[in-house]
Amino acid sequence: MRHIRSIYIFCSIVTSVLSGASELPEERELTANFSSMSLRKVPEDLTPITTTLDLSYNLLSQLQHSDFHSLSKLKVLILCHNRIQELDIKTFEFNKELRYLDVSNNRLKSVAWFSLAGLRHLDLSFNDFDTVPICVETGNMSHLETLGLSGAKIQKSDFQKIAHFHLNTVFLGLRTLSHYEEGSLPILNTTKLHIVLPVNTNFWVLLHDGIKTSKILEVTNIDLQKSQFTSYGSQQNLILENAKTSILLLNKVDLSWDDLFLIFQLVWHTSVEYFQIQHVTFGGKVYLDHNSFDYSNTVMRTIKLEHVHFRIFNIPQESVYLLFTKMDIENLTISDAQMPHMLFPMYPTRFQYLNFANNILTDDVFKKSIQLPHLKTLILKDNKLETLSLVSYFASNTSLRHLDLSENLLQHENDENCLWPETLVTMNLSFNKFADSVFRCLPRNIQILDLNSNKIQTVPKEITHLTSLRELNLAFNFLTDLPGCSHFRRLLVLNVEMNLILSSSLDFFQSCQEVKTLNAGRNPFRCTCELRDFIQLGKYSEGMMVGWSDSYICEYPSNLKGTQLKDVHLPEISCNTGLLIVSIVVIMLVLGMAVAFCCLHFDLPWYLRMLCQWTQTWLRVRKTTQEQLKRSVQFHVFISYSEHDSAWVKYELIPSLEKEDGSVLICLHEGNSDPGQSMTEDTINCIEKSYKSIFVLSPSFVQTEWCHYEPYFAHRSLFHESLDYIILILLEPIPLYCIPTRYPKLKALMEKKAYLEWPQDRRKCGLFWANLRAALHVNLLDTTGTCELQTFTELNEVFRGSAVSLIRTDCL
């Protein structure tokens, strides 16, 4: 209660003091809070610029004139819940800016008044005054807006001293009430009158006078079982004259059913338009029912009963329920009453608003015909309803616009038909047991739909087009993908928070173009390419995504778990298959064009072929063993060519070979035959005595018969060993089909053996000579000695008179 009271105090400060803040100069506001510190006197070291001082819930018993003398800026002073017995208002004569003074819940018995012209809020309630402490000085406080009073005796003369000026609120906090003079309250000129009654108080006369006093009347703590309301009411006329109250509030009421019945009957014939009873408990037997109630002559529009408790268990439903449903009013609320059922009259009523929230109503409510043609709002939150289609048939006979069925046990089966009124635009179906089938039982013209906290896994495609839907709440369900809007073309607000959404669908981006607000936070997002468009939407949507980016966090894959979506980078090219294919094609085209350009302009294939041959030759040479090199050879190289190509051999080939370091023995065939030996024998002898054999191929070489014998026999000699000893130089192009068929060995050799092609472009000769030298590469130092053992004389004896001449050159 202490904390509640403190909240009430500070709320009052905000409304009564700070409402005039625009009139006060801008300066520093300082609050000093000494509440609940067991203080017995006011602290002496208070800062002079203090504007708010809270001394509540202490042990103060008296106030000194010097306590607040230095606080010239003081605006709010709270002294409630102390032990103060006497109060001299003159104590605050130097606090010219004081606006709010609360001395309630003390032990005050007397007040010495002094006019505080600026005071707006003065609370003297819940004290021990014998009479209401009002005097002439009170009437001089022209700015007073809220006045709290108390007193064991209330008389007309007390209120006549302040009857001349208007108050916003008068609060009567009574600890005891031994005497009340009828007609006292109507003297007050106030907008709102709030009375807190002590026990054993005659409520009737205070209610009777209170309704004649203010526009708003609130009465708290009513216990009619201890009053004489029933006996008093039976002797008085229940029709009041000169009633002013239009809003009547009763709080904390404990009475019998018949007492409640008579209160309603009294209020029914007054000026009250809005009647609210909160925290009401009633019991006893039910003697009076709707048949005894006079429903005529009323201006009542709204009745609210909230937090109702029963002390009796067997309630005659017809007597109780029909009392309210037969009332000719627009708005009826009976909430938190543990009400299992509700009955309506057989004829049409003019209810526009019905609120039966927080009860235990079941489907039985709708099994009988109910005629509510003017009903626009129906709230059945937190009941035990189970069948949505049954509710729809009831609603079809109304003009319903707003329907709240949240926190029930509602379900819908696919084979159940639904019939809703065309007027229904708002539905709250949250916290139920709906599955996907609920979308087949929705009003066609619905605009705002709340389906959060159900069991929905997907939005079916075979549903009615909800062309008017503007807001859809699917939070706290089991969706695994963002729903499309193909059935909700005008959707503006979509909430899918706290589902099981891993990625966004293509349908969402294609059909939800009109969505302006999207809440998809707190889902287990899978941050892959499928989510790229969704991430881009969050980054560049300018406030469209509610909760971005703190509520949007990756759950999968594991390396991105806990990463905010805004920090995830997914390149366009890695996620767009079409773009990736186009990029690859473009790159391939560029490379192809580059290769084609190189082939046409630089003869790239020839260079590649030469480079490949050089590589193969280099690898072969590395594998050649020294034993192979030191076989019985007398020459490093034997060159066979036609007479037509002799100039190229003498002026191109031999000078290039001479660039090598050391000595190279070259065996050349000049075309002169030895009468002692056949040309074939001379040729074979030269091939076998040489480390390498070079054949300079050209059309002339092919057309000369005896020149074909040389490669023929060389091929026959080495075919069973290795082709590595033969080097073919293609001086001029020779198609294989131009080789005569009588030379199959030569054709086979050219098919199996890679040859060096003499380039027509002189710029390419360098690579040609590099390939040739690589093919001839050998450790010449190891072979030179072997070669030199054979003297020219010895060789000439072997080849005397033949067509073979020996030329010795310096080796590299």
C-alpha positions in Angstrom: 0.0 0.0 0.0 2.9 2.4 0.8 4.3 2.0 -2.8 0.9 2.5 -4.3 0.3 5.6 -2.3 3.7 7.0 -3.4 2.7 6.4 -7.0 -0.5 8.2 -6.4 1.3 11.1 -4.9 3.7 11.6 -7.7 1.0 11.2 -10.3 -0.9 14.0 -8.6 2.2 16.1 -8.7 2.6 15.7 -12.4 -1.0 16.6 -13.1 -1.4 19.5 -10.6 2.0 21.2 -10.5 3.8 20.5 -13.8 0.6 21.3 -15.7 1.7 24.9 -15.2 5.3 24.4 -16.2 5.0 26.6 -19.2 4.3 29.5 -16.9 7.3 29.0 -14.7 10.8 30.3 -15.7 13.3 27.7 -16.9 15.6 26.9 -14.0 17.3 24.0 -12.3 14.9 21.6 -10.6 16.3 19.8 -7.5 14.5 17.0 -5.8 15.3 15.9 -2.2 14.0 12.5 -1.2 14.0 11.7 2.5 11.2 9.2 2.4 11.2 6.2 4.8 14.2 7.3 6.8 12.6 7.3 10.3 13.2 11.1 10.6 11.9 12.8 13.7 12.5 16.3 12.5 13.0 18.1 9.2 16.7 18.0 8.1 18.5 21.3 8.6 21.0 21.1 5.7 18.5 21.4 2.9 19.7 23.1 -0.3 18.0 26.5 -0.7 17.2 25.7 -4.4 15.3 22.6 -3.5 12.0 22.5 -5.5 10.6 19.1 -4.5 10.9 17.7 -0.9 9.6 14.3 0.0 9.5 13.6 3.8 6.8 10.9 3.7 6.7 7.8 5.8 8.8 9.2 8.6 8.2 9.9 12.4 7.7 13.7 12.2 5.3 14.9 15.0 5.5 18.7 14.6 6.7 21.3 12.2 8.7 24.4 13.1 8.4 27.8 11.4 12.1 27.7 10.6 12.0 24.2 8.9 11.2 25.5 5.5 12.1 29.2 5.9 15.2 29.0 3.5 13.5 27.0 0.8 12.2 29.9 -1.3 12.1 27.8 -4.5 10.1 25.0 -2.9 7.1 23.9 -5.1 6.2 20.4 -3.9 6.2 19.3 -0.2 5.1 15.8 0.7 4.5 15.1 4.4 2.1 12.2 4.3 2.2 9.2 6.6 3.9 10.9 9.6 2.7 11.6 13.1 2.0 15.3 12.8 -0.8 16.4 15.2 -1.0 20.2 14.5 -0.5 22.1 11.4 0.0 25.9 11.0 -0.2 26.9 7.4 1.7 30.0 8.2 4.8 27.8 8.5 4.9 28.0 4.7 4.5 31.8 4.4 8.0 32.2 2.9 7.4 29.4 0.3 5.8 31.7 -2.2 6.1 29.2 -5.0 4.6 26.3 -3.1 2.1 24.5 -5.4 1.6 21.1 -3.9 1.2 20.3 -0.2 0.3 16.8 1.0 -0.2 16.3 4.8 -2.6 13.3 4.5 -2.5 10.2 6.7 -1.2 12.0 9.8 -2.8 12.6 13.2 -3.9 16.1 12.6 -6.7 17.4 14.9 -6.5 21.1 14.1 -5.2 23.5 11.4 -4.3 27.1 11.8 -5.0 28.6 8.4 -3.0 31.1 6.4 -3.8 32.0 2.8 -1.3 30.6 0.4 -2.4 32.2 -2.8 -0.3 30.0 -5.2 -1.3 26.6 -3.7 -3.0 24.3 -6.2 -3.1 21.0 -4.4 -3.8 20.6 -0.7 -4.4 17.2 0.8 -5.6 16.9 4.5 -7.4 13.5 4.1 -7.2 10.6 6.5 -6.5 12.6 9.6 -8.3 12.8 13.0 -10.3 16.0 12.5 -13.5 16.2 14.4 -15.1 18.4 11.8 -14.0 19.3 8.3 -11.1 21.8 8.6 -12.3 24.6 6.4 -12.3 28.3 7.3 -12.6 31.6 5.6 -8.8 31.6 4.6 -9.4 28.4 2.7 -11.9 30.2 0.5 -9.2 32.8 -0.3 -7.0 30.3 -2.1 -8.2 31.1 -5.5 -5.8 28.9 -7.4 -6.7 25.8 -5.5 -7.7 22.9 -7.8 -7.5 19.7 -5.7 -8.6 19.6 -2.1 -8.3 16.6 0.2 -10.4 16.6 3.4 -11.5 14.5 6.3 -13.6 14.8 9.4 -15.7 12.7 11.7 -18.6 15.1 11.2 -19.7 16.7 7.9 -22.0 19.7 8.0 -23.4 22.1 5.4 -21.7 25.1 7.1 -18.3 23.6 6.5 -18.6 23.5 2.7 -20.4 26.9 2.4 -17.0 28.6 3.0 -15.6 27.3 -0.3 -18.8 27.1 -2.3 -17.9 30.2 -4.2 -15.0 28.8 -6.3 -14.8 25.8 -8.5 -12.5 22.9 -7.7 -11.4 20.1 -10.1 -11.3 17.4 -7.5 -12.5 17.0 -3.9 -11.2 14.0 -2.1 -12.9 12.9 1.1 -10.6 10.4 2.8 -12.6 9.4 5.9 -11.2 7.4 8.8 -14.5 7.7 10.7 -17.9 9.3 9.9 -20.1 9.7 13.0 -22.5 12.3 11.5 -23.4 13.4 8.0 -25.9 16.3 7.4 -27.9 15.6 4.3 -27.4 18.1 1.6 -23.9 18.9 2.6 -22.1 17.4 -0.5 -24.2 19.2 -3.1 -22.9 22.5 -1.8 -19.5 21.7 -3.2 -18.6 23.1 -6.7 -16.4 20.4 -8.1 -16.0 18.4 -11.3 -15.0 15.2 -9.5 -15.8 13.9 -6.0 -14.0 10.9 -4.6 -15.2 9.5 -1.3 -13.3 6.7 0.6 -15.7 5.4 3.2 -14.8 4.0 6.6 -16.5 0.8 7.8 -20.1 0.9 9.1 -21.1 3.9 7.0 -24.5 4.6 5.7 -23.6 4.5 2.0 -27.1 5.4 0.8 -27.3 9.0 1.8 -23.8 9.7 0.6 -24.5 8.2 -2.8 -27.8 10.1 -2.9 -26.1 13.4 -2.3 -22.9 12.6 -4.3 -24.9 12.1 -7.5 -26.2 15.7 -7.0 -22.7 17.1 -6.5 -20.3 16.4 -9.3 -20.1 15.2 -12.9 -17.7 12.4 -11.8 -18.4 10.5 -8.6 -16.2 7.8 -7.3 -16.9 5.9 -4.1 -14.5 3.4 -2.5 -14.9 0.8 0.2 -18.6 -0.1 0.2 -19.8 -2.7 2.6 -23.6 -2.7 2.4 -24.0 -5.8 4.6 -23.2 -3.5 7.5 -25.3 -0.6 6.4 -29.0 -0.1 6.3 -29.2 0.4 2.6 -32.0 -2.1 2.0 -34.2 -0.7 4.8 -33.3 2.9 3.9 -34.0 2.4 0.2 -37.3 0.7 0.9 -38.5 4.0 2.6 -37.1 6.4 0.0 -38.1 7.3 -3.5 -35.5 5.7 -5.8 -35.9 8.5 -8.3 -33.4 11.4 -7.7 -34.0 14.9 -8.8 -31.3 17.5 -9.7 -28.7 14.8 -10.5 -25.4 16.0 -11.9 -23.3 12.8 -12.1 -22.7 11.3 -15.6 -19.9 9.0 -14.6 -20.3 6.8 -11.5 -17.4 4.6 -10.2 -17.7 2.2 -7.3 -14.6 0.4 -6.1 -14.1 -2.4 -3.6 -17.8 -3.2 -3.1 -19.1 -6.1 -0.9 -22.9 -6.5 -0.9 -25.7 -8.9 -1.5 -27.3 -9.5 -4.9 -30.5 -7.7 -3.9 -28.4 -4.6 -2.7 -26.6 -4.6 -6.1 -30.0 -4.8 -7.8 -31.3 -1.8 -5.9 -28.2 0.2 -6.7 -28.7 -0.4 -10.4 -32.3 0.5 -10.1 -31.4 3.8 -8.3 -28.7 4.8 -10.8 -30.9 3.7 -13.7 -33.2 6.7 -13.3 -30.5 9.3 -12.7 -28.3 11.3 -15.0 -25.6 8.6 -14.9 -24.5 7.5 -18.4 -21.4 5.5 -17.5 -21.6 3.2 -14.5 -18.5 1.1 -13.5 -18.2 -1.3 -10.5 -14.8 -2.8 -9.9 -13.7 -5.5 -7.4 -17.2 -6.4 -6.4 -18.1 -9.3 -4.2 -21.7 -10.3 -3.6 -23.6 -13.2 -2.0 -26.8 -14.1 -0.3 -30.0 -15.4 -1.9 -31.4 -14.0 -5.1 -34.9 -12.6 -4.4 -35.1 -9.8 -7.0 -34.7 -10.5 -10.7 -35.1 -8.9 -14.1 -38.9 -9.1 -13.9 -38.8 -6.6 -10.9 -36.5 -4.1 -12.7 -37.9 -0.9 -14.2 -36.1 -0.5 -17.5 -37.9 2.7 -18.5 -36.7 6.3 -18.4 -32.9 6.1 -18.5 -29.9 7.9 -20.1 -27.6 5.0 -19.2 -25.3 4.0 -22.1 -22.5 2.0 -20.5 -22.3 -0.5 -17.6 -19.0 -2.2 -16.6 -18.6 -4.9 -14.0 -14.9 -6.0 -13.5 -13.3 -8.4 -11.1 -16.5 -9.9 -9.8 -16.5 -12.6 -7.1 -19.3 -14.7 -5.7 -20.0 -16.0 -2.3 -22.8 -18.2 -3.5 -22.4 -21.1 -5.9 -25.9 -21.8 -7.2 -26.7 -18.7 -9.2 -30.1 -18.6 -11.0 -28.7 -17.7 -14.5 -32.0 -16.4 -15.8 -32.4 -14.0 -12.9 -28.9 -12.6 -13.0 -27.8 -12.7 -16.7 -31.1 -11.4 -18.1 -31.0 -8.4 -15.7 -28.1 -7.0 -17.7 -28.8 -8.3 -21.2 -32.3 -6.8 -21.1 -31.0 -3.4 -20.3 -31.5 -1.0 -23.2 -27.9 0.3 -23.3 -25.1 0.4 -25.9 -22.1 -0.9 -24.0 -22.0 -3.8 -21.5 -18.8 -5.2 -19.8 -18.8 -8.2 -17.4 -15.2 -9.3 -17.2 -13.2 -11.4 -14.8 -16.4 -12.8 -13.3 -15.9 -16.6 -13.7 -19.1 -16.5 -15.7 -19.9 -19.9 -17.3 -22.8 -18.8 -19.5 -24.8 -15.8 -20.7 -28.4 -15.5 -21.7 -30.0 -13.0 -24.0 -33.6 -12.0 -24.5 -35.5 -13.4 -27.4 -36.1 -10.0 -29.0 -33.4 -7.7 -30.6 -31.4 -5.5 -28.3 -29.4 -2.4 -29.2 -26.1 -3.4 -27.8 -23.2 -2.1 -29.8 -20.3 -3.2 -27.5 -20.1 -6.4 -25.5 -17.1 -7.4 -23.4 -17.2 -10.8 -21.6 -13.4 -11.2 -21.3 -11.7 -13.3 -18.6 -14.7 -15.7 -18.0 -15.3 -19.4 -18.6 -17.8 -19.1 -21.5 -18.1 -22.1 -23.8 -19.7 -22.8 -27.2 -23.0 -23.2 -25.5 -23.4 -19.5 -25.5 -24.0 -19.5 -29.3 -26.2 -22.6 -29.6 -29.3 -20.5 -29.1 -30.5 -17.7 -31.3 -29.1 -14.3 -30.3 -30.4 -11.2 -31.9 -27.9 -8.4 -31.7 -28.4 -6.5 -35.0 -26.5 -3.4 -33.9 -23.5 -5.1 -32.3 -20.2 -3.7 -33.6 -17.6 -4.8 -31.0 -17.5 -8.2 -29.3 -14.7 -9.1 -26.8 -14.6 -12.8 -25.7 -11.0 -12.9 -24.7 -9.7 -15.6 -22.3 -12.7 -17.9 -22.2 -13.2 -21.6 -23.2 -14.5 -21.3 -26.7 -13.6 -24.1 -29.1 -15.3 -23.9 -32.5 -14.7 -20.9 -34.7 -17.4 -21.7 -37.2 -20.0 -21.6 -34.5 -18.9 -18.1 -33.6 -19.1 -17.1 -37.3 -22.7 -18.1 -37.6 -23.5 -16.1 -34.6 -21.7 -13.1 -36.0 -23.4 -13.3 -39.3 -26.6 -11.9 -37.8 -24.8 -8.8 -36.4 -23.2 -5.7 -37.7 -19.9 -6.7 -36.1 -16.8 -4.7 -37.0 -14.3 -5.7 -34.2 -14.0 -9.2 -32.8 -11.6 -10.4 -30.1 -11.4 -14.2 -29.6 -7.9 -14.3 -28.2 -6.8 -16.7 -25.4 -9.4 -19.4 -26.1 -9.3 -23.0 -27.2 -10.4 -22.3 -30.8 -9.8 -24.6 -33.7 -11.1 -24.9 -37.2 -11.5 -28.1 -39.3 -11.4 -28.0 -43.1 -14.9 -29.4 -43.6 -16.5 -26.7 -41.4 -18.1 -23.8 -43.2 -17.9 -20.2 -41.9 -20.2 -17.4 -42.5 -19.1 -13.9 -41.4 -20.7 -10.5 -41.8 -19.4 -8.3 -44.5 -18.8 -5.5 -41.9 -16.2 -7.4 -39.9 -12.8 -5.6 -40.4 -10.8 -6.5 -37.2 -10.2 -9.9 -35.7 -7.9 -11.0 -32.8 -7.5 -14.8 -32.9 -4.2 -14.9 -31.0 -3.3 -17.5 -28.4 -5.5 -20.3 -29.7 -5.0 -23.7 -31.3 -5.4 -22.7 -35.0 -3.5 -24.6 -37.7 -3.1 -23.6 -41.4 -6.8 -24.4 -42.0 -7.9 -21.2 -40.2 -7.2 -19.2 -43.4 -10.2 -21.0 -44.9 -12.5 -19.5 -42.2 -11.8 -15.8 -42.4 -14.0 -12.8 -43.3 -13.6 -11.6 -46.8 -13.3 -7.9 -45.9 -11.0 -8.3 -42.9 -8.5 -5.5 -42.6 -6.6 -6.3 -39.4 -5.9 -9.9 -38.4 -4.0 -11.1 -35.4 -3.0 -14.8 -35.5 0.0 -14.7 -33.2 0.8 -17.6 -30.9 -1.0 -20.4 -32.7 0.2 -23.5 -34.6 0.4 -22.2 -38.1 3.1 -23.7 -40.3 2.3 -22.2 -43.7 -0.2 -19.9 -45.4 -2.1 -22.2 -47.8 -2.4 -21.2 -51.4 -6.0 -22.4 -51.8 -7.7 -19.8 -49.7 -10.0 -16.9 -50.2 -8.4 -13.7 -51.5 -8.4 -11.2 -48.6 -8.2 -8.2 -50.8 -8.8 -5.7 -47.9 -6.3 -7.1 -45.4 -3.9 -4.3 -44.2 -2.2 -5.8 -41.1 -1.4 -9.5 -40.5 0.2 -10.7 -37.3 1.7 -14.2 -37.5 4.2 -13.9 -34.7 5.0 -16.9 -32.4 3.9 -19.6 -34.9 5.8 -22.3 -36.8 6.4 -20.7 -40.2 9.5 -21.9 -41.9 9.4 -19.3 -44.7 8.3 -15.7 -45.2 4.7 -16.0 -46.5 3.8 -14.6 -49.9 1.1 -11.9 -50.4 -0.6 -13.3 -53.4 -3.8 -13.5 -51.4 -3.2 -10.2 -49.6 -2.4 -7.7 -52.3 -2.9 -4.7 -50.1 -1.0 -5.8 -47.1 0.9 -3.0 -45.4 2.0 -4.5 -42.1 3.3 -8.0 -41.6 4.6 -9.5 -38.3 6.3 -12.9 -38.4 8.5 -12.5 -35.4 9.6 -15.6 -33.4 8.8 -18.3 -36.0 11.1 -20.9 -37.5 12.0 -18.9 -40.6 15.3 -19.9 -42.2 15.1 -17.9 -45.5 12.9 -15.7 -47.6 10.9 -17.0 -50.5 10.9 -15.6 -54.0 7.1 -15.4 -53.7 7.5 -12.9 -50.8 9.5 -10.4 -52.9 7.4 -10.8 -55.9 4.0 -10.4 -54.3 4.6 -8.3 -51.2 5.5 -5.1 -52.9 3.0 -3.0 -50.9 4.3 -4.0 -47.5 5.6 -0.9 -45.6 6.4 -2.5 -42.2 7.9 -5.9 -41.6 8.7 -7.5 -38.3 10.7 -10.7 -38.8 13.1 -10.5 -35.9 14.2 -13.3 -33.6 14.0 -16.1 -36.2 16.7 -18.8 -36.7 18.0 -17.4 -40.0 20.1 -19.5 -42.3 22.5 -16.9 -43.8 23.1 -18.3 -47.3 22.4 -17.0 -50.8 18.6 -17.6 -50.3 18.6 -14.8 -47.7 20.6 -12.3 -49.7 17.7 -10.3 -51.0 16.2 -10.2 -47.5 19.4 -8.8 -46.0 19.6 -6.2 -48.8 16.0 -5.2 -47.9 16.9 -4.7 -44.3 20.0 -2.6 -45.1 18.3 -0.3 -47.5 14.6 -0.2 -46.6 14.9 2.9 -44.4 13.0 1.8 -41.3 10.8 -0.8 -42.9 12.2 -3.7 -40.8 11.1 -3.5 -37.2 13.9 -4.3 -34.8 16.6 -4.1 -37.4 19.3 -5.0 -36.9 19.6 -6.2 -33.2 16.8 -8.8 -33.6 18.0 -10.3 -36.9 20.8 -12.8 -36.2 22.2 -15.8 -38.1 21.6 -19.2 -36.6 23.0 -21.2 -39.5 25.7 -22.0 -40.7 27.7 -22.6 -37.6 30.5 -20.3 -38.7 28.1 -17.3 -38.9 26.0 -18.2 -35.8 25.4 -15.1 -33.7 26.3 -12.7 -36.5 23.9 -9.9 -37.2 22.4 -10.1 -40.7 23.7 -6.6 -41.5 27.3 -7.9 -41.1 26.9 -10.8 -43.5 28.3 -10.2 -46.9 27.0 -12.4 -49.8 28.4 -11.3 -53.1 26.0 -11.0 -56.0 28.0 -13.1 -58.3 28.2 -16.0 -55.9 24.4 -16.0 -55.4 23.1 -15.2 -58.8 23.4 -18.3 -61.1 22.5 -16.3 -64.2 25.0 -13.6 -63.4 27.7 -16.3 -62.7 27.0 -18.0 -66.0 27.1 -14.7 -67.9 30.4 -13.8 -66.2 32.0 -17.1 -67.1 30.8 -16.8 -70.7 32.1 -13.3 -70.9 35.5 -14.3 -69.5 35.7 -17.3 -71.8 34.8 -15.1 -74.7 37.4 -12.5 -73.8 40.0 -15.3 -73.3 38.9 -16.9 -76.6 39.2 -13.6 -78.4 42.6 -13.0 -76.8 43.8 -16.5 -77.8 42.4 -16.0 -81.3 44.2 -12.7 -81.6 47.4 -14.2 -80.5 47.0 -17.1 -82.8 46.3 -14.9 -85.8 48.8 -12.1 -85.0 51.6 -13.9 -83.2 51.2 -17.5 -84.5 50.7 -18.8 -81.0 50.0 -22.4 -81.9 53.5 -22.7 -83.4 55.1 -21.3 -80.3 53.1 -23.6 -78.1 54.1 -26.6 -80.3 57.7 -25.6 -80.2 57.6 -25.1 -76.5 56.0 -28.5 -76.0 58.7 -30.1 -78.1 61.4 -28.4 -76.2 60.0 -29.5 -72.9 59.7 -33.1 -74.1 63.2 -33.1 -75.4 64.6 -31.6 -72.2 62.9 -34.3 -70.1 64.2 -37.0 -72.4 67.7 -35.7 -72.2 67.6 -35.6 -68.4 66.7 -39.3 -68.4 69.5 -40.3 -70.7 72.3 -42.1 -68.9 76.0 -41.7 -69.3 76.2 -45.3 -70.6 73.9 -44.4 -73.5 76.1 -41.4 -74.2 79.3 -43.4 -74.2 78.2 -45.9 -76.7 80.4 -46.5 -79.8 80.0 -43.2 -81.6 82.5 -41.3 -83.7 80.3 -38.2 -84.6 78.0 -36.1 -82.6 75.5 -35.6 -85.4 74.9 -36.9 -88.9 73.0 -34.6 -91.3 71.1 -36.0 -94.2 69.5 -33.6 -96.8 68.9 -33.2 -100.5 71.1 -31.2 -102.8 68.2 -28.7 -103.2 68.5 -27.8 -99.4 72.3 -27.7 -99.1 72.4 -24.0 -99.0 70.1 -23.9 -95.9 72.3 -26.6 -94.3 75.5 -24.8 -94.9 74.4 -21.2 -94.1 71.8 -21.8 -91.5 72.0 -25.1 -89.7 75.8 -25.6 -89.4 76.5 -22.0 -88.3 73.9 -22.3 -85.6 75.4 -25.6 -84.3 78.9 -23.9 -84.3 77.7 -21.5 -81.6 77.9 -24.3 -79.0 81.0 -24.4 -76.7 83.6 -27.2 -77.2 84.0 -29.4 -80.3 81.2 -30.9 -82.3 81.8 -33.6 -85.0 79.4 -33.3 -87.8 79.0 -35.8 -90.6 77.7 -34.3 -93.8 76.5 -36.2 -97.0 77.6 -34.3 -100.1 76.1 -36.6 -102.7 79.3 -38.2 -104.0 79.2 -42.0 -103.9 82.2 -44.2 -103.2 82.9 -46.8 -106.0 84.0 -49.2 -103.3 80.7 -49.1 -101.2 77.1 -48.5 -102.0 75.5 -45.3 -100.9 73.1 -47.3 -98.6 76.0 -48.9 -96.8 77.8 -45.5 -96.4 74.6 -44.0 -95.0 73.9 -46.8 -92.5 77.6 -46.6 -91.3 77.3 -42.9 -90.7 74.0 -43.2 -88.8 75.4 -45.9 -86.5 78.6 -44.0 -85.8 76.7 -40.8 -84.9 75.0 -39.8 -81.6 72.1 -38.1 -83.3 70.8 -38.1 -86.9 69.2 -35.1 -88.4 67.0 -35.5 -91.5 66.2 -32.2 -93.3 62.8 -33.0 -94.8 61.4 -31.2 -97.9 59.5 -32.2 -101.0 62.9 -32.5 -102.8 64.1 -34.8 -100.1 61.0 -37.0 -100.6 61.2 -37.0 -104.4 64.9 -38.1 -104.5 64.8 -41.9 -104.3 68.1 -42.5 -102.7 67.4 -39.8 -100.1 64.5 -41.9 -98.9 66.8 -44.8 -98.2 68.5 -42.9 -95.5 65.5 -42.3 -93.2 64.2 -45.7 -94.2 67.3 -47.5 -93.0 67.8 -45.2 -90.0 64.2 -45.9 -89.0 64.7 -49.7 -89.5 67.9 -49.6 -87.5 66.5 -47.6 -84.5 62.9 -48.7 -84.5 63.5 -51.4 -82.0 65.7 -49.2 -79.7 64.4 -45.7 -79.4 63.3 -42.9 -81.6 65.2 -40.4 -79.5 68.3 -40.6 -81.8 66.4 -39.2 -84.8 65.7 -35.5 -85.3 63.4 -34.5 -88.1 63.5 -31.0 -89.4 60.6 -30.0 -91.7 62.1 -27.4 -93.9 59.0 -27.2 -96.1 55.5 -28.6 -95.4 55.1 -32.2 -96.6 51.5 -33.6 -96.3 51.6 -37.3 -95.5 49.6 -38.2 -98.5 52.4 -36.8 -100.7 54.8 -39.5 -99.5 54.9 -42.4 -101.9 53.4 -45.6 -100.7 56.7 -47.4 -101.4 58.1 -45.6 -98.4 56.0 -46.8 -95.5 58.8 -46.6 -93.0 59.2 -42.9 -93.7 55.5 -42.3 -93.4 55.4 -44.2 -90.1 58.3 -42.3 -88.8 56.7 -38.9 -89.5 53.4 -40.1 -87.8 55.2 -41.2 -84.6 58.0 -38.8 -84.4 57.5 -35.1 -83.6 59.5 -32.9 -85.9 60.9 -29.4 -85.7 59.3 -27.1 -88.2 61.5 -24.4 -89.8 59.5 -21.1 -89.3 59.0 -18.8 -92.2 59.0 -15.8 -89.9 62.6 -15.0 -89.0 61.5 -13.7 -85.6 60.6 -17.3 -84.6 64.0 -18.7 -85.4 65.3 -18.2 -81.9 62.8 -20.7 -80.4 63.6 -23.2 -83.3 67.3 -23.2 -82.6 66.6 -23.5 -78.8 64.5 -26.6 -79.5 67.2 -28.1 -81.8 70.0 -27.5 -79.3 67.9 -29.0 -76.6 67.4 -32.1 -78.7 71.2 -32.3 -79.3 72.1 -31.6 -75.7 74.6 -33.9 -74.3 77.6 -33.7 -72.0 80.0 -33.0 -74.8 83.0 -33.2 -72.4 82.3 -36.8 -71.8 81.9 -37.6 -75.5 84.7 -35.5 -76.9 87.4 -37.9 -75.9 85.7 -40.8 -77.6 85.2 -38.8 -80.7 88.9 -37.7 -80.8 90.2 -41.3 -80.7 89.1 -41.6 -84.3 91.5 -39.6 -86.5 90.6 -38.1 -89.7 93.0 -40.5 -91.3 91.3 -43.5 -89.8 87.9 -42.2 -90.8 89.0 -41.5 -94.3 90.1 -45.0 -94.7 86.7 -46.2 -93.8 84.9 -43.7 -96.0 87.5 -43.4 -98.7 86.1 -42.4 -102.1 82.6 -42.2 -100.6 80.1 -39.3 -100.8 80.6 -38.5 -97.1 82.9 -35.7 -95.9 83.8 -34.9 -92.4 83.9 -31.4 -91.0 85.3 -30.7 -87.6 84.0 -27.7 -85.8 84.6 -26.2 -82.4 82.1 -27.6 -79.9 80.2 -25.4 -77.5 
